[in-house]
Amino acid sequence: MTRWPLPEPMALALDEARAAAEAGEVPVGAAIVLEGKVIATAHNSPRALNDPSAHAEMLAIREAARVLGNERLDQCELWVTLEPCAMCAGAISHARITRLYYAASDPKGGAVEHGARLFDLPECLHRPEVYSGMGEAEAGEMLRAFFKERR
């Protein structure tokens, strides 16, 4: 499947999702960008790391914070292949991510435009700009194929 004309960060997130699938993890990948430069990439790794919080977004946020030497990632963009869950949406808010781009919606486990809609809650500390659907076909197909293989 062609990735053109996907922006580089989403293409990298999709590459990370493929790496997750190859490792037997749910195929979700993420990239964090600051001033047009990718500063962190990651993919789901809860099984490999024996860590239920090792989602692609969480690992990318941790790496970006390490690279920047700061827990605040304001002015950063997060590109991810699947709508973030409540845990990841909370971390995005706490990290002060400026913009969130995600490919495929997750009506079952998402918490941005589905489920808890964390950023819509009045108690939410910070609300990033949210853009969805870019790379949705490729990310969705990867997820469907992964789960079909396991059923």
Secondary structure, DSSP 8 states (H G I E B T S, - for coil): ---TT--HHHHHHHHHHHHHHHTTS---EEEEEETTEEEEEEE--HHHHT-TT--HHHHHHHHHHHHHT-S--TTEEEEEEE---HHHHHHHHHHT-SEEEEEE--TTT-SSSSTT-GGGSTT-S---EEEE-TTHHHHHHHHHHHHHHH-
